Amino acid sequence: MACLPPELQREILEIAIRINSRDAAVKLHLSLVAHRFHSWVDQVFYESVTIGSSQSADKFLKLVDMTAKFKTLDSKFFQFKFGPSTA
């Protein structure tokens, strides 16, 4: 059985993630396929992050600060949207 080149594997993986961008289960399942897939999935999945409240932003920024994994990601865009509090 012939293997696909890594470049093609990554391209297929990125397409699958973008098609299912709101489905965290897809991210999890693809991450478990192979060790190298895990870092590829994270790079695409966290390419754009939208946070809707100041409380969520605080938690996210603390997580980013504490997690070395986030420091290795190539996130290009973080969007913070704040509106009236519903609490």
N, CA, C and O atoms as CSV, one atom per row, in Angstrom:
chain,resi,resn,atom,element,x,y,z
A,1,MET,N,N,0.842,-1.177,0.000
A,1,MET,CA,C,0.000,0.000,0.000
A,1,MET,C,C,0.889,1.243,0.000
A,1,MET,O,O,1.770,1.375,0.850
A,2,ALA,N,N,0.666,2.135,-0.930
A,2,ALA,CA,C,1.486,3.343,-1.053
A,2,ALA,C,C,1.025,4.397,-0.052
A,2,ALA,O,O,-0.169,4.540,0.214
A,3,CYS,N,N,1.985,5.128,0.495
A,3,CYS,CA,C,1.690,6.223,1.421
A,3,CYS,C,C,1.615,7.533,0.653
A,3,CYS,O,O,2.317,7.730,-0.338
A,4,LEU,N,N,0.765,8.412,1.120
A,4,LEU,CA,C,0.698,9.748,0.539
A,4,LEU,C,C,1.851,10.580,1.088
A,4,LEU,O,O,2.258,10.393,2.234
A,5,PRO,N,N,2.374,11.486,0.290
A,5,PRO,CA,C,3.421,12.372,0.798
A,5,PRO,C,C,2.864,13.233,1.950
A,5,PRO,O,O,1.683,13.581,1.942
A,6,PRO,N,N,3.703,13.575,2.930
A,6,PRO,CA,C,3.245,14.377,4.073
A,6,PRO,C,C,2.557,15.684,3.669
A,6,PRO,O,O,1.612,16.113,4.331
A,7,GLU,N,N,3.019,16.316,2.596
A,7,GLU,CA,C,2.417,17.577,2.154
A,7,GLU,C,C,0.960,17.364,1.753
A,7,GLU,O,O,0.104,18.198,2.049
A,8,LEU,N,N,0.678,16.249,1.081
A,8,LEU,CA,C,-0.685,15.939,0.661
A,8,LEU,C,C,-1.535,15.524,1.855
A,8,LEU,O,O,-2.714,15.871,1.931
A,9,GLN,N,N,-0.944,14.784,2.782
A,9,GLN,CA,C,-1.660,14.406,4.007
A,9,GLN,C,C,-2.110,15.661,4.762
A,9,GLN,O,O,-3.252,15.761,5.211
A,10,ARG,N,N,-1.186,16.609,4.887
A,10,ARG,CA,C,-1.514,17.838,5.618
A,10,ARG,C,C,-2.597,18.629,4.903
A,10,ARG,O,O,-3.495,19.165,5.552
A,11,GLU,N,N,-2.529,18.712,3.585
A,11,GLU,CA,C,-3.532,19.445,2.812
A,11,GLU,C,C,-4.920,18.837,3.017
A,11,GLU,O,O,-5.893,19.563,3.222
A,12,ILE,N,N,-5.011,17.518,2.961
A,12,ILE,CA,C,-6.286,16.827,3.183
A,12,ILE,C,C,-6.793,17.089,4.596
A,12,ILE,O,O,-7.980,17.347,4.796
A,13,LEU,N,N,-5.903,17.023,5.563
A,13,LEU,CA,C,-6.261,17.273,6.951
A,13,LEU,C,C,-6.794,18.693,7.140
A,13,LEU,O,O,-7.811,18.893,7.803
A,14,GLU,N,N,-6.111,19.673,6.562
A,14,GLU,CA,C,-6.544,21.065,6.687
A,14,GLU,C,C,-7.919,21.272,6.069
A,14,GLU,O,O,-8.745,21.987,6.635
A,15,ILE,N,N,-8.177,20.668,4.934
A,15,ILE,CA,C,-9.489,20.786,4.292
A,15,ILE,C,C,-10.569,20.185,5.194
A,15,ILE,O,O,-11.633,20.778,5.373
A,16,ALA,N,N,-10.294,19.015,5.759
A,16,ALA,CA,C,-11.262,18.357,6.646
A,16,ALA,C,C,-11.575,19.217,7.865
A,16,ALA,O,O,-12.729,19.302,8.284
A,17,ILE,N,N,-10.566,19.848,8.430
A,17,ILE,CA,C,-10.783,20.692,9.613
A,17,ILE,C,C,-11.573,21.937,9.246
A,17,ILE,O,O,-12.488,22.323,9.974
A,18,ARG,N,N,-11.241,22.568,8.138
A,18,ARG,CA,C,-11.941,23.794,7.743
A,18,ARG,C,C,-13.396,23.519,7.381
A,18,ARG,O,O,-14.266,24.345,7.659
A,19,ILE,N,N,-13.670,22.381,6.769
A,19,ILE,CA,C,-15.051,22.024,6.442
A,19,ILE,C,C,-15.861,21.807,7.724
A,19,ILE,O,O,-17.052,22.114,7.766
A,20,ASN,N,N,-15.222,21.286,8.756
A,20,ASN,CA,C,-15.880,20.984,10.031
A,20,ASN,C,C,-15.344,21.873,11.145
A,20,ASN,O,O,-15.104,21.395,12.254
A,21,SER,N,N,-15.154,23.151,10.865
A,21,SER,CA,C,-14.442,24.045,11.784
A,21,SER,C,C,-15.099,24.198,13.153
A,21,SER,O,O,-14.413,24.515,14.125
A,22,ARG,N,N,-16.394,23.984,13.251
A,22,ARG,CA,C,-17.073,24.156,14.542
A,22,ARG,C,C,-17.259,22.845,15.295
A,22,ARG,O,O,-17.864,22.826,16.367
A,23,ASP,N,N,-16.753,21.768,14.754
A,23,ASP,CA,C,-16.953,20.457,15.353
A,23,ASP,C,C,-15.686,20.003,16.074
A,23,ASP,O,O,-14.741,19.525,15.446
A,24,ALA,N,N,-15.678,20.156,17.388
A,24,ALA,CA,C,-14.500,19.784,18.174
A,24,ALA,C,C,-14.245,18.281,18.132
A,24,ALA,O,O,-13.104,17.848,18.295
A,25,ALA,N,N,-15.287,17.480,17.914
A,25,ALA,CA,C,-15.101,16.020,17.833
A,25,ALA,C,C,-14.234,15.659,16.634
A,25,ALA,O,O,-13.417,14.740,16.710
A,26,VAL,N,N,-14.408,16.378,15.529
A,26,VAL,CA,C,-13.575,16.131,14.344
A,26,VAL,C,C,-12.124,16.428,14.675
A,26,VAL,O,O,-11.233,15.664,14.303
A,27,LYS,N,N,-11.878,17.524,15.367
A,27,LYS,CA,C,-10.516,17.872,15.778
A,27,LYS,C,C,-9.916,16.755,16.624
A,27,LYS,O,O,-8.778,16.340,16.402
A,28,LEU,N,N,-10.678,16.278,17.582
A,28,LEU,CA,C,-10.185,15.212,18.452
A,28,LEU,C,C,-9.877,13.944,17.657
A,28,LEU,O,O,-8.806,13.357,17.809
A,29,HIS,N,N,-10.810,13.526,16.815
A,29,HIS,CA,C,-10.605,12.292,16.055
A,29,HIS,C,C,-9.410,12.396,15.108
A,29,HIS,O,O,-8.627,11.453,14.989
A,30,LEU,N,N,-9.270,13.522,14.446
A,30,LEU,CA,C,-8.131,13.692,13.536
A,30,LEU,C,C,-6.812,13.755,14.308
A,30,LEU,O,O,-5.782,13.288,13.821
A,31,SER,N,N,-6.845,14.326,15.497
A,31,SER,CA,C,-5.627,14.403,16.323
A,31,SER,C,C,-5.135,13.023,16.735
A,31,SER,O,O,-3.941,12.824,16.960
A,32,LEU,N,N,-6.053,12.075,16.833
A,32,LEU,CA,C,-5.703,10.738,17.295
A,32,LEU,C,C,-5.233,9.817,16.171
A,32,LEU,O,O,-4.799,8.697,16.437
A,33,VAL,N,N,-5.312,10.265,14.935
A,33,VAL,CA,C,-4.908,9.424,13.805
A,33,VAL,C,C,-3.416,9.121,13.850
A,33,VAL,O,O,-3.005,7.968,13.717
A,34,ALA,N,N,-2.615,10.152,14.036
A,34,ALA,CA,C,-1.161,9.984,14.072
A,34,ALA,C,C,-0.563,11.136,14.879
A,34,ALA,O,O,-1.147,12.215,14.968
A,35,HIS,N,N,0.594,10.893,15.457
A,35,HIS,CA,C,1.234,11.910,16.300
A,35,HIS,C,C,1.450,13.222,15.534
A,35,HIS,O,O,1.175,14.298,16.065
A,36,ARG,N,N,1.935,13.139,14.307
A,36,ARG,CA,C,2.199,14.367,13.548
A,36,ARG,C,C,0.912,15.121,13.222
A,36,ARG,O,O,0.930,16.341,13.052
A,37,PHE,N,N,-0.204,14.397,13.135
A,37,PHE,CA,C,-1.478,15.044,12.843
A,37,PHE,C,C,-1.893,15.977,13.981
A,37,PHE,O,O,-2.525,17.006,13.746
A,38,HIS,N,N,-1.536,15.614,15.208
A,38,HIS,CA,C,-1.959,16.403,16.366
A,38,HIS,C,C,-1.497,17.856,16.249
A,38,HIS,O,O,-2.298,18.770,16.443
A,39,SER,N,N,-0.237,18.081,15.940
A,39,SER,CA,C,0.258,19.457,15.825
A,39,SER,C,C,-0.340,20.152,14.603
A,39,SER,O,O,-0.609,21.352,14.648
A,40,TRP,N,N,-0.549,19.423,13.526
A,40,TRP,CA,C,-1.166,20.021,12.331
A,40,TRP,C,C,-2.599,20.460,12.639
A,40,TRP,O,O,-3.022,21.547,12.243
A,41,VAL,N,N,-3.334,19.612,13.342
A,41,VAL,CA,C,-4.723,19.925,13.689
A,41,VAL,C,C,-4.768,21.178,14.553
A,41,VAL,O,O,-5.567,22.079,14.296
A,42,ASP,N,N,-3.920,21.244,15.571
A,42,ASP,CA,C,-3.914,22.414,16.456
A,42,ASP,C,C,-3.594,23.698,15.693
A,42,ASP,O,O,-4.214,24.734,15.935
A,43,GLN,N,N,-2.644,23.636,14.787
A,43,GLN,CA,C,-2.270,24.835,14.038
A,43,GLN,C,C,-3.435,25.367,13.217
A,43,GLN,O,O,-3.623,26.580,13.129
A,44,VAL,N,N,-4.213,24.489,12.622
A,44,VAL,CA,C,-5.352,24.931,11.815
A,44,VAL,C,C,-6.530,25.293,12.711
A,44,VAL,O,O,-7.190,26.307,12.483
A,45,PHE,N,N,-6.800,24.480,13.721
A,45,PHE,CA,C,-7.958,24.687,14.583
A,45,PHE,C,C,-7.874,26.008,15.338
A,45,PHE,O,O,-8.886,26.684,15.522
A,46,TYR,N,N,-6.680,26.377,15.775
A,46,TYR,CA,C,-6.507,27.613,16.531
A,46,TYR,C,C,-6.028,28.776,15.658
A,46,TYR,O,O,-5.526,29.776,16.171
A,47,GLU,N,N,-6.182,28.645,14.376
A,47,GLU,CA,C,-5.797,29.701,13.444
A,47,GLU,C,C,-6.608,30.968,13.702
A,47,GLU,O,O,-6.102,32.080,13.556
A,48,SER,N,N,-7.853,30.791,14.081
A,48,SER,CA,C,-8.739,31.906,14.377
A,48,SER,C,C,-9.535,31.563,15.628
A,48,SER,O,O,-10.193,30.524,15.682
A,49,VAL,N,N,-9.477,32.430,16.630
A,49,VAL,CA,C,-10.178,32.194,17.886
A,49,VAL,C,C,-11.070,33.387,18.161
A,49,VAL,O,O,-10.610,34.528,18.130
A,50,THR,N,N,-12.348,33.136,18.431
A,50,THR,CA,C,-13.294,34.200,18.776
A,50,THR,C,C,-13.749,33.992,20.207
A,50,THR,O,O,-14.190,32.904,20.579
A,51,ILE,N,N,-13.641,35.039,21.003
A,51,ILE,CA,C,-14.014,34.983,22.418
A,51,ILE,C,C,-15.065,36.048,22.659
A,51,ILE,O,O,-14.891,37.201,22.263
A,52,GLY,N,N,-16.164,35.664,23.312
A,52,GLY,CA,C,-17.317,36.546,23.397
A,52,GLY,C,C,-17.502,37.335,24.668
A,52,GLY,O,O,-18.394,38.181,24.722
A,53,SER,N,N,-16.709,37.104,25.692
A,53,SER,CA,C,-16.910,37.862,26.929
A,53,SER,C,C,-15.567,38.161,27.579
A,53,SER,O,O,-14.563,37.501,27.309
A,54,SER,N,N,-15.575,39.161,28.434
A,54,SER,CA,C,-14.325,39.516,29.106
A,54,SER,C,C,-13.891,38.408,30.064
A,54,SER,O,O,-12.694,38.193,30.252
A,55,GLN,N,N,-14.853,37.698,30.675
A,55,GLN,CA,C,-14.507,36.594,31.564
A,55,GLN,C,C,-13.831,35.468,30.772
A,55,GLN,O,O,-12.836,34.894,31.214
A,56,SER,N,N,-14.383,35.166,29.609
A,56,SER,CA,C,-13.787,34.130,28.760
A,56,SER,C,C,-12.410,34.558,28.275
A,56,SER,O,O,-11.493,33.741,28.193
A,57,ALA,N,N,-12.266,35.833,27.955
A,57,ALA,CA,C,-10.967,36.344,27.504
A,57,ALA,C,C,-9.929,36.206,28.602
A,57,ALA,O,O,-8.797,35.799,28.340
A,58,ASP,N,N,-10.303,36.540,29.830
A,58,ASP,CA,C,-9.378,36.395,30.965
A,58,ASP,C,C,-8.934,34.945,31.125
A,58,ASP,O,O,-7.747,34.665,31.292
A,59,LYS,N,N,-9.895,34.027,31.073
A,59,LYS,CA,C,-9.571,32.599,31.214
A,59,LYS,C,C,-8.682,32.135,30.072
A,59,LYS,O,O,-7.718,31.399,30.285
A,60,PHE,N,N,-9.010,32.570,28.854
A,60,PHE,CA,C,-8.224,32.161,27.688
A,60,PHE,C,C,-6.789,32.676,27.790
A,60,PHE,O,O,-5.842,31.929,27.541
A,61,LEU,N,N,-6.627,33.941,28.151
A,61,LEU,CA,C,-5.287,34.517,28.245
A,61,LEU,C,C,-4.464,33.861,29.349
A,61,LEU,O,O,-3.253,33.701,29.200
A,62,LYS,N,N,-5.101,33.479,30.453
A,62,LYS,CA,C,-4.392,32.751,31.506
A,62,LYS,C,C,-3.961,31.381,30.993
A,62,LYS,O,O,-2.849,30.932,31.272
A,63,LEU,N,N,-4.839,30.717,30.243
A,63,LEU,CA,C,-4.512,29.417,29.666
A,63,LEU,C,C,-3.344,29.531,28.691
A,63,LEU,O,O,-2.427,28.710,28.710
A,64,VAL,N,N,-3.384,30.550,27.844
A,64,VAL,CA,C,-2.306,30.768,26.880
A,64,VAL,C,C,-0.997,31.015,27.604
A,64,VAL,O,O,0.044,30.491,27.209
A,65,ASP,N,N,-1.045,31.803,28.652
A,65,ASP,CA,C,0.159,32.124,29.402
A,65,ASP,C,C,0.740,30.888,30.088
A,65,ASP,O,O,1.960,30.759,30.200
A,66,MET,N,N,-0.116,29.985,30.543
A,66,MET,CA,C,0.344,28.815,31.281
A,66,MET,C,C,0.693,27.632,30.384
A,66,MET,O,O,1.359,26.699,30.832
A,67,THR,N,N,0.261,27.656,29.144
A,67,THR,CA,C,0.409,26.490,28.277
A,67,THR,C,C,1.471,26.714,27.222
A,67,THR,O,O,1.337,27.586,26.364
A,68,ALA,N,N,2.509,25.933,27.291
A,68,ALA,CA,C,3.607,26.045,26.322
A,68,ALA,C,C,3.123,25.714,24.915
A,68,ALA,O,O,3.669,26.223,23.937
A,69,LYS,N,N,2.100,24.863,24.806
A,69,LYS,CA,C,1.590,24.463,23.493
A,69,LYS,C,C,1.148,25.680,22.686
A,69,LYS,O,O,1.407,25.754,21.485
A,70,PHE,N,N,0.489,26.628,23.332
A,70,PHE,CA,C,0.009,27.805,22.619
A,70,PHE,C,C,1.154,28.669,22.099
A,70,PHE,O,O,0.998,29.378,21.105
A,71,LYS,N,N,2.282,28.612,22.759
A,71,LYS,CA,C,3.427,29.419,22.328
A,71,LYS,C,C,4.032,28.900,21.033
A,71,LYS,O,O,4.734,29.630,20.333
A,72,THR,N,N,3.756,27.626,20.711
A,72,THR,CA,C,4.296,27.045,19.489
A,72,THR,C,C,3.315,27.136,18.323
A,72,THR,O,O,3.684,26.843,17.185
A,73,LEU,N,N,2.077,27.535,18.589
A,73,LEU,CA,C,1.084,27.634,17.519
A,73,LEU,C,C,1.313,28.891,16.696
A,73,LEU,O,O,1.824,29.897,17.187
A,74,ASP,N,N,0.933,28.808,15.465
A,74,ASP,CA,C,1.084,29.940,14.554
A,74,ASP,C,C,-0.277,30.614,14.355
A,74,ASP,O,O,-0.746,30.762,13.227
A,75,SER,N,N,-0.903,31.020,15.464
A,75,SER,CA,C,-2.206,31.670,15.360
A,75,SER,C,C,-2.046,33.024,14.705
A,75,SER,O,O,-1.162,33.807,15.056
A,76,LYS,N,N,-2.907,33.280,13.758
A,76,LYS,CA,C,-2.812,34.510,12.992
A,76,LYS,C,C,-3.831,35.552,13.432
A,76,LYS,O,O,-3.684,36.732,13.117
A,77,PHE,N,N,-4.866,35.129,14.160
A,77,PHE,CA,C,-5.956,36.041,14.413
A,77,PHE,C,C,-6.675,35.669,15.700
A,77,PHE,O,O,-7.131,34.536,15.853
A,78,PHE,N,N,-6.777,36.599,16.612
A,78,PHE,CA,C,-7.599,36.447,17.800
A,78,PHE,C,C,-8.634,37.555,17.779
A,78,PHE,O,O,-8.295,38.727,17.613
A,79,GLN,N,N,-9.879,37.191,17.944
A,79,GLN,CA,C,-10.951,38.173,17.899
A,79,GLN,C,C,-11.679,38.154,19.236
A,79,GLN,O,O,-12.153,37.108,19.680
A,80,PHE,N,N,-11.765,39.306,19.867
A,80,PHE,CA,C,-12.488,39.437,21.117
A,80,PHE,C,C,-13.736,40.261,20.840
A,80,PHE,O,O,-13.639,41.420,20.436
A,81,LYS,N,N,-14.907,39.670,21.056
A,81,LYS,CA,C,-16.181,40.368,20.873
A,81,LYS,C,C,-16.854,40.483,22.236
A,81,LYS,O,O,-17.166,39.478,22.874
A,82,PHE,N,N,-17.072,41.703,22.665
A,82,PHE,CA,C,-17.715,41.903,23.954
A,82,PHE,C,C,-19.020,42.651,23.747
A,82,PHE,O,O,-19.084,43.626,22.999
A,83,GLY,N,N,-20.041,42.185,24.413
A,83,GLY,CA,C,-21.334,42.849,24.350
A,83,GLY,C,C,-21.879,42.992,25.750
A,83,GLY,O,O,-21.158,42.791,26.727
A,84,PRO,N,N,-23.147,43.337,25.853
A,84,PRO,CA,C,-23.749,43.468,27.182
A,84,PRO,C,C,-23.705,42.144,27.927
A,84,PRO,O,O,-23.882,41.079,27.338
A,85,SER,N,N,-23.471,42.224,29.206
A,85,SER,CA,C,-23.416,41.024,30.034
A,85,SER,C,C,-24.807,40.429,30.187
A,85,SER,O,O,-25.785,41.157,30.361
A,86,THR,N,N,-24.895,39.107,30.122
A,86,THR,CA,C,-26.179,38.436,30.302
A,86,THR,C,C,-26.300,37.830,31.693
A,86,THR,O,O,-27.287,37.161,32.001
A,87,ALA,N,N,-25.293,38.066,32.534
A,87,ALA,CA,C,-25.305,37.483,33.883
A,87,ALA,C,C,-26.149,38.285,34.835
A,87,ALA,O,O,-26.264,37.930,36.008
